[in-house]
Amino acid sequence: MFTSEPGNVMISNFELGISSAYGDNPFDFLIGGTNAGFLRGLDSANPFGGSAQSYRVFWGTGTTLPSAAVTGIQIDSQTTGVEGGVGIGVDVTGTDKLTFQLKGDANVDVTAETEIIGIGLDDEVSSDKISASSITLTTSYQEISISTGAFAVAMSSLSKVNFWMINDSTGRGPPIDLATPVTFYVDNIRFVDSSTPSAPTSLLKGSISLASGMSLSSTDTLNVTAFASQADGTIERVSFEHDGLSGGANWFILGVDTDTADGAYTSELENFNTLTPGSSYQIRAVAEDFAGNKGVMSAITGVIMTLITPATGFAGAAVSTGSIQWNWFDNSSNEAGFRVYSSTTGKVSPDLAADTTFWIETGLSPNTQYGRFVRPFKTPLEFADSATVARYTLSLPVPSMTLSGRTTSTLTVAWSTATGGNGQFVLKRAPEVSAASGTFVVVSTLTGNTFTYEDTGLQGNTSYWYLVVGYNGDLVAADPSPSFRFVTSDDPEIVHTALTSIGFLGNDIVLSAVVSSIRTLQSVTLRYRKIGESAFTGADFSPAVSGTSYSGSGTVPSAFVTDSASAGGFEYVIRAYDGQRTSSSPATGVHTVTVSETTTSPEIGPGGGTVTVNDGDPSDGETSLVIPAGAVAGGVQVTARSVSPAAAPKNGNDSPAAAYEFGPTGLTFAKPVTLTMVYPDKDQDGLVDGASIDETTLKLFWHDGFAWRNLGGTVNASVNTVSGTIAHFSTFGLFSGGLPAEADVRPREKIITPNGDRINDFAQFGITGDFEIFIFDIRGRRIRKLVNLNIWDGRRDDGQVAENGVYVYNVKSGRLNVSGTIGVAK
């Protein structure tokens, strides 16, 4: 069956239609012969990309053919769906080539002679053939092209195409050896128009011949003469093209005319606004047929494009909270007018007259950004756009200000923002002059989301005037707010950092404050009471108060602090009096301090962390644990419980200067942890308060459940602390002691049982600071090295628990070299 494409290109469609075996027999040979036939089926070997189906025509094996025999196939234009149906003539007049793909099977190269194919065409009344010697088979597809003029049939009513394979000893075909099958395949049959249309002539601008140096604008029309469809039935259209300033290397459409009836082709100019004003282009016309063949006229060079020139200097300026003036320079002399467009929503202005250079846009929202560009235009197709510019409208003025806090030297002012917000604020202040504001000066420039400011360094009991200027997103100032008058306080000013909790018992609590007043201070006092009580105990600050500026502290005795723990803590107030006015910290109510023997840390993980116990005295150091990264494997909450020296176990007849119990009990560390403990020496006389112990003799001890064991440590007398390294949690205390002797360094554990039950799991060496411990088996092989880690948990360097047996330890520091044995029993 035949189907058609535009331009009378005829294509075989082997998925549809009717085909007949053998076809007509113009040779008068034996038709078909023995074991002849055809098949239609998929052919994956076709490299030409034709139909998924192809035809196979063949003679079988083992038969001796007559000397004049033919087998073949007939492709029929009939559409009835059965062989023998009524043929319908197909007009392929516009074509000049018959093309198809053809190949034979592998046997074409091994037979006595190569098979030769014959071709035939039928119209509705006659037929014609090409001699069988015209085409020789090969084993791969070849593209065959035959002129349709070689056939004496009516191309206006073509009805059949025939393909034959001939056995003829008289010269019209080779003798065929049927010892093996002989086969040919045919696919993708086309009748194509390969002729080029005549090139257009007489390219006109309107009625004038287009020539070099002439100009084109968007209102011009191009005209050309080319063959009409009556003269060339394959003509499809005429295109008008420009070279895009490529020097003729590339071509682009200016316009197209598809009316082929009369041979006169006309087009207005499309895409004109994409061209460059004042530039010289090449222009040509092209006639194109349905098969894609083109007739191209010679290009006309030097054609100048006259376009609208874009406006420059496009800018916007906020006029009000609801309007923006857009300004530009008019660079064109041939525009019909201007339009202003939104960058997102289209045209926003009316059509503005030619030579216009500004337009005020109204109806906008406060402090809102708008993106715009201006377009000079001549026709709907001829225009040029400026760059896009974004501008904000003005913001609304700040409506009001309030005073949110004051002292003798500060005023804290606050303000609100109006609809649309602000890009920034500028706060201004003026002194009061004759009950009115003086000259305003800038106090601070603030971000648009800041609505409060503390103005410092002011005079007490003095009036100041303030106003705020809001700015829009382009940082253009709006009208200022109204001005407001505020007065600083004449009360004494107390600066104090409130204490909220302590986790240490046995220390006096020292509470410091800085006080100032516009008058000479008379007194600063501390008043405190247990939580739940009503009566306060009072104490003066020290040193004695004098002048208008004062710094001192008040003390809550340690006995009171310890006693308050049972009530949950205590409350306190600091008061200052200057002879006329009294002020308090806090201004109302009381400061509340939670007193507890135990401090619990946030969770500390493998990254390490620091735990600090607040003892309520900022003049000395703090009890703390510094846990390095890698010391613990998982998350752990550390507890530090202050142990009263009187309640702690004694070391002989001595009580500790300070003692803490750390938990989780029995926790061990993979890396040394630094423990710092504070001791009391308020008068800084070098002696522990209440014990008369020389602070330089203090050492860090740990309690093994039976006795205290000296770990050594370093004293920092300036902040009253002793520091050392530990490797596990237990109860730790500070006692007077010398440097650890050999007996102190040796572990008291003779046998350890590292089975994870936290009972006798490790050996503790009585040393801290810089040291190394080496563990050897009885053959002298080192199995563990410890650096500044004063416990051995029975493990080797590879992390595995050592085998049961006796091991030798060797402790080395700058002054000691101690050895001994220890047993492991798992």
Rosetta blueprint (number, residue, H / E / L):
1 M L
2 F E
3 T E
4 S E
5 E E
6 P L
7 G L
8 N L
9 V E
10 M E
11 I E
12 S E
13 N L
14 F L
15 E L
16 L L
17 G L
18 I E
19 S E
20 S E
21 A E
22 Y L
23 G L
24 D L
25 N L
26 P L
27 F L
28 D L
29 F L
30 L E
31 I E
32 G L
33 G L
34 T L
35 N L
36 A E
37 G E
38 F E
39 L E
40 R E
41 G E
42 L E
43 D L
44 S L
45 A L
46 N L
47 P L
48 F L
49 G L
50 G L
51 S L
52 A L
53 Q E
54 S E
55 Y E
56 R E
57 V E
58 F E
59 W E
60 G L
61 T L
62 G L
63 T L
64 T L
65 L L
66 P L
67 S L
68 A E
69 A E
70 V E
71 T E
72 G E
73 I E
74 Q E
75 I E
76 D E
77 S L
78 Q L
79 T L
80 T L
81 G L
82 V L
83 E L
84 G L
85 G L
86 V L
87 G L
88 I L
89 G L
90 V E
91 D L
92 V L
93 T L
94 G L
95 T L
96 D L
97 K E
98 L E
99 T E
100 F E
101 Q E
102 L E
103 K E
104 G E
105 D L
106 A H
107 N H
108 V H
109 D H
110 V L
111 T L
112 A L
113 E L
114 T L
115 E L
116 I E
117 I E
118 G E
119 I E
120 G E
121 L E
122 D E
123 D E
124 E L
125 V L
126 S L
127 S E
128 D E
129 K E
130 I E
131 S E
132 A E
133 S E
134 S E
135 I E
136 T E
137 L L
138 T L
139 T L
140 S L
141 Y L
142 Q E
143 E E
144 I E
145 S E
146 I E
147 S E
148 T H
149 G H
150 A H
151 F L
152 A L
153 V L
154 A L
155 M H
156 S H
157 S H
158 L E
159 S E
160 K E
161 V E
162 N E
163 F E
164 W E
165 M E
166 I E
167 N E
168 D E
169 S L
170 T L
171 G L
172 R L
173 G L
174 P L
175 P L
176 I L
177 D L
178 L L
179 A L
180 T L
181 P L
182 V E
183 T E
184 F E
185 Y E
186 V E
187 D E
188 N E
189 I E
190 R E
191 F E
192 V E
193 D L
194 S L
195 S L
196 T L
197 P L
198 S L
199 A L
200 P L
201 T E
202 S E
203 L E
204 L E
205 K E
206 G L
207 S L
208 I E
209 S E
210 L L
211 A L
212 S L
213 G L
214 M L
215 S E
216 L E
217 S L
218 S L
219 T L
220 D L
221 T E
222 L E
223 N E
224 V E
225 T E
226 A L
227 F L
228 A L
229 S L
230 Q L
231 A L
232 D L
233 G L
234 T L
235 I E
236 E E
237 R E
238 V E
239 S E
240 F E
241 E E
242 H E
243 D L
244 G L
245 L L
246 S L
247 G L
248 G L
249 A L
250 N L
251 W L
252 F E
253 I E
254 L E
255 G E
256 V E
257 D E
258 T L
259 D L
260 T L
261 A L
262 D L
263 G L
264 A E
265 Y E
266 T E
267 S E
268 E E
269 L L
270 E L
271 N L
272 F H
273 N H
274 T H
275 L L
276 T L
277 P L
278 G L
279 S L
280 S E
281 Y E
282 Q E
283 I E
284 R E
285 A E
286 V E
287 A E
288 E E
289 D E
290 F L
291 A L
292 G L
293 N L
294 K E
295 G E
296 V E
297 M L
298 S L
299 A L
300 I E
301 T E
302 G E
303 V E
304 I E
305 M E
306 T L
307 L L
308 I L
309 T L
310 P L
311 A L
312 T E
313 G E
314 F E
315 A E
316 G E
317 A E
318 A E
319 V E
320 S E
321 T L
322 G L
323 S E
324 I E
325 Q E
326 W E
327 N E
328 W E
329 F E
330 D L
331 N L
332 S L
333 S L
334 N L
335 E L
336 A L
337 G E
338 F E
339 R E
340 V E
341 Y E
342 S E
343 S L
344 T L
345 T L
346 G E
347 K E
348 V L
349 S L
350 P L
351 D L
352 L E
353 A E
354 A L
355 D L
356 T L
357 T L
358 F E
359 W E
360 I E
361 E E
362 T L
363 G L
364 L L
365 S L
366 P L
367 N L
368 T L
369 Q E
370 Y E
371 G E
372 R E
373 F E
374 V E
375 R E
376 P E
377 F E
378 K E
379 T E
380 P L
381 L L
382 E E
383 F E
384 A L
385 D L
386 S L
387 A L
388 T L
389 V E
390 A E
391 R E
392 Y E
393 T L
394 L L
395 S L
396 L L
397 P L
398 V L
399 P L
400 S L
401 M E
402 T E
403 L E
404 S E
405 G E
406 R E
407 T L
408 T L
409 S L
410 T L
411 L E
412 T E
413 V E
414 A E
415 W E
416 S L
417 T L
418 A L
419 T L
420 G L
421 G L
422 N L
423 G L
424 Q E
425 F E
426 V E
427 L E
428 K E
429 R E
430 A E
431 P E
432 E E
433 V E
434 S L
435 A L
436 A E
437 S E
438 G L
439 T L
440 F L
441 V E
442 V E
443 V E
444 S E
445 T E
446 L E
447 T E
448 G L
449 N L
450 T L
451 F L
452 T E
453 Y E
454 E E
455 D E
456 T L
457 G L
458 L L
459 Q L
460 G L
461 N L
462 T L
463 S E
464 Y E
465 W E
466 Y E
467 L E
468 V E
469 V E
470 G E
471 Y E
472 N L
473 G L
474 D L
475 L L
476 V L
477 A E
478 A E
479 D E
480 P E
481 S L
482 P L
483 S L
484 F E
485 R E
486 F E
487 V E
488 T L
489 S L
490 D L
491 D L
492 P L
493 E E
494 I E
495 V E
496 H L
497 T L
498 A L
499 L L
500 T L
501 S E
502 I E
503 G L
504 F L
505 L L
506 G L
507 N L
508 D L
509 I E
510 V E
511 L E
512 S E
513 A E
514 V E
515 V E
516 S E
517 S L
518 I L
519 R L
520 T L
521 L L
522 Q L
523 S E
524 V E
525 T E
526 L E
527 R E
528 Y E
529 R E
530 K E
531 I L
532 G L
533 E L
534 S L
535 A L
536 F L
537 T E
538 G E
539 A E
540 D E
541 F L
542 S E
543 P L
544 A L
545 V L
546 S L
547 G L
548 T L
549 S E
550 Y E
551 S E
552 G E
553 S E
554 G E
555 T E
556 V E
557 P L
558 S H
559 A H
560 F H
561 V H
562 T H
563 D H
564 S H
565 A H
566 S H
567 A H
568 G L
569 G E
570 F E
571 E E
572 Y E
573 V E
574 I E
575 R E
576 A E
577 Y E
578 D L
579 G L
580 Q L
581 R L
582 T E
583 S E
584 S E
585 S E
586 P L
587 A L
588 T L
589 G L
590 V L
591 H E
592 T E
593 V E
594 T E
595 V E
596 S L
597 E L
598 T E
599 T E
600 T E
601 S E
602 P E
603 E E
604 I E
605 G L
606 P L
607 G L
608 G L
609 G E
610 T E
611 V E
612 T E
613 V E
614 N L
615 D L
616 G L
617 D L
618 P L
619 S L
620 D L
621 G L
622 E L
623 T E
624 S E
625 L E
626 V E
627 I E
628 P L
629 A L
630 G L
631 A L
632 V L
633 A L
634 G L
635 G L
636 V E
637 Q E
638 V E
639 T E
640 A E
641 R E
642 S E
643 V E
644 S L
645 P L
646 A L
647 A L
648 A L
649 P L
650 K L
651 N E
652 G L
653 N L
654 D E
655 S L
656 P L
657 A L
658 A L
659 A E
660 Y E
661 E E
662 F E
663 G E
664 P L
665 T L
666 G L
667 L L
668 T E
669 F E
670 A E
671 K E
672 P E
673 V E
674 T E
675 L E
676 T E
677 M E
678 V E
679 Y L
680 P L
681 D L
682 K L
683 D L
684 Q L
685 D L
686 G L
687 L E
688 V L
689 D L
690 G L
691 A L
692 S L
693 I L
694 D E
695 E H
696 T H
697 T H
698 L E
699 K E
700 L E
701 F E
702 W E
703 H E
704 D L
705 G L
706 F L
707 A L
708 W E
709 R E
710 N E
711 L E
712 G E
713 G L
714 T E
715 V E
716 N E
717 A L
718 S L
719 V L
720 N L
721 T E
722 V E
723 S E
724 G E
725 T E
726 I E
727 A E
728 H E
729 F L
730 S L
731 T E
732 F E
733 G E
734 L E
735 F E
736 S E
737 G L
738 G L
739 L L
740 P L
741 A L
742 E H
743 A H
744 D H
745 V H
746 R L
747 P L
748 R L
749 E L
750 K L
751 I E
752 I E
753 T L
754 P L
755 N L
756 G L
757 D L
758 R L
759 I L
760 N L
761 D L
762 F L
763 A E
764 Q E
765 F L
766 G L
767 I L
768 T L
769 G L
770 D L
771 F E
772 E E
773 I E
774 F E
775 I E
776 F E
777 D L
778 I L
779 R L
780 G L
781 R L
782 R E
783 I E
784 R E
785 K E
786 L E
787 V E
788 N L
789 L L
790 N L
791 I E
792 W E
793 D L
794 G L
795 R E
796 R L
797 D L
798 D L
799 G L
800 Q L
801 V E
802 A L
803 E L
804 N L
805 G E
806 V E
807 Y E
808 V E
809 Y E
810 N E
811 V E
812 K E
813 S E
814 G L
815 R L
816 L L
817 N E
818 V E
819 S E
820 G E
821 T E
822 I E
823 G E
824 V E
825 A L
826 K L
